[in-house]
Amino acid sequence: MGVLEGLPDGVVIFGGDWTICYINPAGAALVDRRAEELTGRNLRVALPEPAGTGLHNFLFQARSVGTRATWRGWYAPGHRWLSVTAVVAQDLLHVYFRDAADQSAGQPDEDGAEAAAVDPVGDAEVDDRDRLRFLAHVSEVMFGTLDSGASAAQLAELVVSRLCDWAVVAVLGEDGRPTGEEARAHRDPARRADLATYLDGRIRGTGDDSPLLAALLTGEPVHLPEIDPTLAEPALGTEEVRAAWRRLDATSCTIVPLRARAETIGAVALMNTGDRPAHTEMEIATAVEVARRASVALDNARLYGRQLQVAETLQRSLLTAPPQPDQLQLAVRYQPAATNMHVGGDWYDAFQQPDSAMLLVIGDVVGHSVDAAAAMGQLRSILRGIAYDRPESPAQVLRRVDGVLTGLRIGTLATAQVARLEQSPKLARKRQRKLRWSSAGHLPPVLIRAAGDVEVLDSPPERLLGADSASPRTNHAVVLQPHDTVVFYTDGIVEHGRSGIDEGIIRLTEVLAELRHLPLEELCDRLLTRIVDGRTDDDVAILAVRCDPEDLPA
């Protein structure tokens, strides 16, 4: 063997049961493994990736014909061309292989061409192809969602469909500790209630989860061909939980860690019941490959969830509480989207200018996620600074913001609406106010008159903020009476349920007409409940202002 150690070509020797008896360092390097990882292990377990490929079939062919055979072809797991020679000697299959980068696809030599085309393995190859189809299905299903909870639930359902009778998937939190949240599934729908009773009612920390912890700590599968009854007994605190455990009838299990980016992010426990035998080496290998594929999907979901949290935290940190000046009441609401792909663009703002006028802003940055949240923060700061600098009209404020965005080449586009609530001495004597506003492609505000009428303060559409255009911006005005309410909003509330904008605005006005008698804070809460009813597909921001509210002194 010492001579083989130094050969530049790969050498591997297989036993009669396809156990790898020996592989030299060059051979291990060609399949991107270490020799000690492969020696003594079954081919299908040690190298599951080639199953069903031309190389895999050639090895079975070479053993069945018993004569020297050669093969050249593309080895996809290693991303290289290989030239392989195999010969049987004393029931051992000796395989010699080298990098064949100079070979092209479809050009095996004459001996290997026929050998690779023969199907000598029968049921074994059928099983391999079925296994590959299952693994492909796992990948397709697991990558279909970016929700970590849904991904874990899908993984549990997938493994019970083929590898076990019931399963539990535990995903670690950001701190690397179990969160206590588990996805579970049972092959028999009648037993799912027992599974829930056991998992929800068991006493944690009594040692029954020691195999799970071992898998998490070592990053290696843990196989229990028999389950010791004393292992679970301390966790069964009530007779109801004990009865559920007995009906679950767990007899053996395999716990496979979920690893991604060189970290263990969770584990899946595959439980067998009754007369079902313990997992075979091939079943364990399949479970490991399922876990590998699922781990990537779960980790992606966790990363997207983290991105959602960052975007939402950034968003909320910028959306400060509004002021509450005399004779005015302001209320705001922000509800993030159900997925991080749509978080980050909506904002509101309200502040008093030096001349005591109240400036109101609502907007929505084009785009989503962390980038949109960052752009929103930048745009909000620019608009706030410009608007506070001097008592200009809303249209003038928007024109100056356009100039900054264009001049500094910021490249942010957004819809926005700037409104200025003013009260001259003449209007003050009548307890009236003037609302002047200008819209940069934003949805029209809704006015709720104290008498009960609801008006949409519509205006001709104008370009978005940041659009490089010389077209003018215009102001619009309306006089507000005591107890009048104006509601500003973003498109998440009018497009909820995939309705059109016009249809959504009509629905919004109808709901506001029904809620007009409520205190302002309650009106905003009920508005979200009535229309959104949970998290939406897009952000929702609301800014509402009421003149001379009834619960404040006149």
DOMAR-777672 format. One line per 2 residues: number of its first residue (from 1); their letters; for each residue y, x, z of C-alpha. Coordinates in steps of 0.05 Angstrom, whole numbers. Each point is the difference from the previous one (the first is absolute). Example, Ala and Ser with C-alpha at 12.3 -4.5 7.8 and 13.67 -1.06 7.14 Angstrom:
! DOMAR-777672
1	AS	-90:246:156; 69:27:-13
END
This chain:
! DOMAR-777672
1	MG	0:0:0; 46:59:11
3	VL	2:12:-75; 19:-73:-13
5	EG	57:3:50; 38:48:-44
7	LP	-12:-34:-67; 62:-26:-36
9	DG	-40:-60:-25; -18:-58:44
11	VV	-72:-7:25; -29:-60:37
13	IF	-72:-15:19; -23:-72:13
15	GG	-62:-20:39; -46:-56:-21
17	DW	41:-53:36; 65:27:-31
19	TI	19:37:64; 45:60:-16
21	CY	-43:58:24; 50:54:-22
23	IN	66:6:-35; 38:65:-10
25	PA	75:8:13; 17:-2:-75
27	GA	-38:-65:-8; 34:-32:60
29	AL	68:20:-27; -14:-32:-68
31	VD	-11:-67:34; 59:11:47
33	RR	-42:4:64; -22:52:50
35	AE	-73:22:-2; -12:-17:73
37	EL	24:-72:-13; -54:-9:-53
39	TG	-61:38:23; -54:-44:31
41	RN	31:-66:-24; -24:-49:-51
43	LR	34:5:-69; 24:-72:1
45	VA	30:8:70; 29:70:-8
47	LP	28:-14:-70; 7:-75:-9
49	EP	54:6:-54; -45:20:-59
51	AG	-47:-60:10; -10:-35:-67
53	TG	34:56:-40; -31:41:-56
55	LH	-13:59:47; -35:-45:50
57	NF	-46:-29:-53; -13:69:-29
59	LF	-26:26:67; -50:-57:5
61	QA	-20:10:-72; -11:75:11
63	RS	-46:-13:59; -40:-53:-37
65	VG	-13:41:-63; -18:63:39
67	TR	25:48:-54; 63:40:-7
69	AT	59:-44:-19; 74:12:-10
71	WR	61:-44:0; 74:9:-14
73	GW	51:-52:18; 61:-23:40
75	YA	-9:-1:75; 54:-51:20
77	PG	0:11:76; 15:74:-10
79	HR	45:-11:-61; -36:53:-40
81	WL	-52:11:-54; -67:27:23
83	SV	-58:34:-35; -64:-15:39
85	TA	-72:26:-6; -57:-29:41
87	VV	-73:19:8; -56:-23:47
89	AQ	-39:52:39; -50:-17:55
91	DL	28:-71:10; 70:29:8
93	LH	54:-14:-51; 41:63:-13
95	VY	68:-14:-31; 47:53:-28
97	FR	70:-20:-21; 66:30:-20
99	DA	70:-20:-19; 0:-18:-75
101	AD	74:-10:-11; -6:23:-72
103	QS	-48:-58:-16; 26:-65:-28
105	AG	-22:-71:15; -63:-24:-34
107	QP	-27:69:-16; -62:13:44
109	DE	-50:48:-29; -61:-25:-38
111	DG	-47:1:60; 48:-38:45
113	AE	21:-52:-50; -65:-37:1
115	AA	-12:11:74; 65:-32:20
117	AV	-13:-59:-44; -67:-18:32
119	DP	-1:-49:58; -57:26:44
121	VG	22:-25:68; -12:-75:-5
123	DA	15:-38:64; 37:59:31
125	EV	51:2:-55; 8:-76:2
127	DD	14:6:75; 51:55:-13
129	RD	36:-42:-52; 0:-60:46
131	RL	29:44:55; 54:26:-47
133	RF	18:-72:-19; 6:-17:74
135	LA	45:60:13; 44:-18:-59
137	HV	6:-70:27; 20:28:68
139	SE	56:40:-33; 24:-59:-40
141	VM	2:-47:60; 29:50:50
143	FG	58:21:-44; 20:-73:-12
145	TL	44:-6:62; 51:41:38
147	DS	-10:-37:65; -41:43:50
149	GA	-27:-61:36; -24:-32:-64
151	SA	-29:66:-24; -41:8:64
153	AQ	-25:-72:-6; -21:12:-72
155	LA	-37:63:19; -40:-38:53
157	EL	-19:-53:-50; -20:51:-52
159	VV	-48:39:45; -35:-62:27
161	SR	-12:-23:-72; -46:60:-11
163	LC	-8:50:56; -8:-38:66
165	DW	-3:-67:35; 66:3:37
167	AV	57:50:2; 62:19:39
169	VA	58:40:-29; 47:34:50
171	VL	64:33:-25; 38:49:43
173	GE	74:-8:14; 55:49:-17
175	DG	-13:36:66; -73:12:-19
177	RP	-27:-48:52; -40:-64:-11
179	TG	47:-59:-4; -50:-51:24
181	EE	7:-38:-65; -66:-6:-38
183	AR	-22:-30:-65; -69:-30:3
185	AH	-50:-35:-46; -71:-28:5
187	RD	-48:-13:-56; -19:-67:31
189	PA	59:-47:7; -34:-35:58
191	RR	3:64:41; 73:15:-11
193	AD	20:-40:61; -48:42:42
195	LA	30:63:-29; 70:-23:19
197	TY	-23:-19:71; -32:68:11
199	LD	56:43:-29; 56:-40:33
201	GR	-35:-9:67; -32:68:11
203	IR	27:46:54; 30:61:-33
205	GT	-6:70:27; -69:-9:29
207	GD	-35:49:-47; -27:-47:-52
209	DS	48:29:-50; -21:72:12
211	PL	-35:6:-69; 64:-25:-33
213	LA	42:50:39; -49:55:-20
215	AL	10:-16:-73; 76:-1:9
217	LT	1:66:36; -49:39:-44
219	GE	16:-32:-67; -76:-5:-13
221	PV	-45:-61:-6; -38:-21:62
223	HL	-69:-31:-13; -37:-39:54
225	PE	-69:-19:-25; -9:-40:64
227	ID	53:-31:44; -10:12:74
229	PT	10:-67:37; 31:37:59
231	LA	56:24:-46; 29:-70:-11
233	EP	-17:-31:67; 61:24:39
235	AL	47:-31:-51; -32:-70:5
237	GT	44:-28:55; -18:-74:-6
239	EE	-62:-41:-15; 34:-27:-63
241	VR	11:71:-26; -71:20:19
243	AA	-29:-60:-37; 41:16:-62
245	WR	-24:73:2; -73:-23:5
247	RL	9:-46:-60; 32:56:-40
249	DA	-67:38:10; 26:69:-18
251	TS	-58:50:-7; 30:60:-35
253	CT	67:24:-26; 38:53:-37
255	IV	72:16:14; 39:34:-55
257	PL	70:29:10; 56:-18:-47
259	RA	36:64:-20; 60:10:-45
261	RA	46:60:-10; -44:42:47
263	ET	10:-50:57; -46:-52:31
265	IG	36:-67:-5; -56:-45:25
267	AV	-74:-16:-4; -47:-53:-25
269	AL	-61:-20:39; -59:-27:-41
271	MN	-48:-40:43; -71:-20:-18
273	TG	-36:-57:34; -70:-27:11
275	DR	-54:30:-44; 48:36:-47
277	PA	-18:74:2; 49:54:20
279	HT	44:28:-55; -33:49:-47
281	EM	31:66:-19; 22:-30:-67
283	EI	31:-61:34; 38:46:46
285	AT	24:41:-60; 23:-64:-33
287	AV	36:-21:63; 35:68:3
289	EV	23:-8:-72; 24:-71:13
291	AR	39:25:60; 30:56:-41
293	RA	26:-48:-52; 22:-52:50
295	SV	36:53:41; 47:16:-58
297	AL	17:-74:-8; 9:-10:75
299	DN	44:62:5; 42:-24:-58
301	AR	9:-67:36; 20:37:64
303	LY	50:42:-37; 30:-61:-33
305	GR	3:-34:68; 35:61:28
307	QL	49:-2:-58; 12:-74:15
309	QV	15:16:72; 48:57:-19
311	AE	37:-44:-50; 4:-58:48
313	TL	23:43:58; 53:32:-44
315	QR	21:-68:-25; 6:-30:70
317	SL	38:60:27; 54:-13:-51
319	LT	4:-75:8; 42:-3:63
321	AP	17:-62:41; 62:-36:-27
323	PQ	65:-6:40; 18:-66:33
325	PD	76:-8:-6; 39:-58:30
327	QL	-10:-67:-32; -55:27:-46
329	QL	-75:4:9; -44:46:-43
331	AV	-76:1:-4; -45:47:-40
333	RY	-74:3:-16; -42:53:-34
335	QP	-73:-11:-17; -38:57:-36
337	AA	-48:-13:-56; -74:-7:12
339	TN	-14:65:-36; 36:66:2
341	MH	7:-1:-75; 56:-52:9
343	VG	35:27:63; 65:36:2
345	GD	55:-29:-45; 33:-60:35
347	WY	58:8:48; 57:-38:33
349	DA	63:23:35; 59:-31:37
351	FQ	60:32:32; 74:-12:15
353	QP	52:35:-41; 64:29:31
355	DS	39:-64:-19; -52:-41:40
357	AM	-32:-30:-62; -76:-4:3
359	LL	-37:34:-57; -69:-26:-17
361	VI	-50:36:-45; -69:-17:-27
363	GD	-38:41:-51; -66:22:-30
365	VV	-13:70:-29; -41:2:-64
367	GH	-68:30:18; -45:-1:61
369	SV	-31:43:55; 30:60:36
371	DA	42:21:-60; 33:-68:-2
373	AA	12:1:75; 34:68:-6
375	AM	42:-23:-59; 19:-63:39
377	GQ	24:42:59; 43:43:-45
379	LR	29:-59:-38; 13:-39:65
381	SI	38:59:29; 42:10:-63
383	LR	18:-74:-3; 16:-4:74
385	GI	46:61:-2; 37:-24:-61
387	AY	8:-71:25; 27:23:68
389	DR	49:48:-30; 50:-52:-23
391	PE	5:-77:-2; -17:-10:-72
393	SP	-32:-60:-34; -76:-3:-8
395	AQ	6:14:-75; 42:63:13
397	VL	-51:24:51; -56:-8:-51
399	RR	40:36:-54; 12:60:46
401	VD	-74:2:19; -17:0:-75
403	GV	47:60:-8; -34:39:55
405	LT	-70:-14:-25; 18:20:-71
407	GL	44:59:18; -52:31:48
409	RI	-57:-18:-48; -39:-33:56
411	GT	-41:-42:-48; -11:-59:46
413	LA	2:-71:-27; 6:-60:46
415	TA	21:-72:3; 53:-12:52
417	QV	48:-52:25; 63:17:39
419	AR	38:-55:36; 64:3:41
421	LE	14:-54:52; 76:-4:10
423	QS	46:-42:42; 75:-1:-13
425	PK	47:-29:52; 6:-63:-43
427	LA	-76:-9:-3; -6:16:74
429	RK	45:-59:18; -49:-45:-38
431	RQ	-61:37:29; -19:18:-71
433	RK	-23:65:-32; -4:26:-71
435	LR	-64:30:-25; 11:47:-59
437	WS	-61:31:-33; -22:40:-60
439	SA	-71:7:-26; -34:59:-33
441	GH	-58:-38:-30; -20:-30:67
443	LP	-23:-71:16; 55:-50:18
445	PV	14:-16:73; -12:-70:26
447	LI	55:-38:38; -20:-53:51
449	RA	60:-45:14; 8:-27:70
451	AG	-3:-70:-30; -70:14:-27
453	DV	12:18:-73; -35:62:-27
455	EV	33:39:-56; -24:60:-40
457	LD	59:47:-9; -20:20:-70
459	SP	41:46:-45; -8:31:-69
461	PE	-51:58:2; 28:71:3
463	RL	-32:68:-7; -41:35:54
465	LG	30:52:45; -7:69:-30
467	AD	-4:-24:-72; 44:44:-43
469	SA	45:-53:-30; 75:-13:-5
471	SP	-6:-75:4; 45:-30:55
473	RT	-21:-29:66; 30:-65:24
475	NH	14:-35:66; -16:-71:19
477	AV	26:-40:59; -14:-61:42
479	VL	34:-29:62; -45:-9:61
481	QP	9:-54:52; -21:3:74
483	HD	-76:-1:8; -13:17:-73
485	TV	-57:49:-10; -11:50:-57
487	VF	-69:30:-13; -10:64:-39
489	YT	-72:21:-19; -42:44:-45
491	DG	-50:-21:-53; -62:6:44
493	IV	14:-69:30; 14:-36:-66
495	EH	-57:32:-39; -52:-11:55
497	GR	-62:-32:-28; 16:28:-69
499	SG	51:-55:-13; 57:10:-49
501	ID	69:18:26; 32:-68:-17
503	EG	-58:-37:31; 3:45:61
505	II	75:-12:10; -11:-75:-4
507	RL	-54:4:53; 45:43:43
509	TE	58:-50:-3; -47:-58:17
511	VL	-27:36:61; 70:20:23
513	AE	23:-72:-7; -55:-21:48
515	LR	15:56:50; 77:-5:-2
517	HL	6:-31:69; -37:58:35
519	PL	34:58:38; 8:59:-47
521	EE	-54:44:30; -51:-56:0
523	LC	20:-19:-71; -17:71:-24
525	DR	-67:-1:36; -19:-68:-27
527	LL	23:19:-70; -50:58:-2
529	TR	-55:-43:30; 10:-57:-49
531	IV	4:42:-63; -35:66:12
533	DG	-53:-19:52; -25:72:11
535	RT	14:65:-35; 21:-4:-73
537	DD	-13:41:-62; 71:27:5
539	DV	52:15:54; 42:-57:27
541	AI	70:12:28; 46:-56:25
543	LA	72:4:24; 30:-65:26
545	VR	70:-13:27; 26:-63:34
547	CD	74:-15:11; 22:-26:68
549	PE	-71:-14:23; -6:-59:47
551	DL	-28:42:57; 63:44:1
553	PA	69:-22:25; 48:-27:-53
END
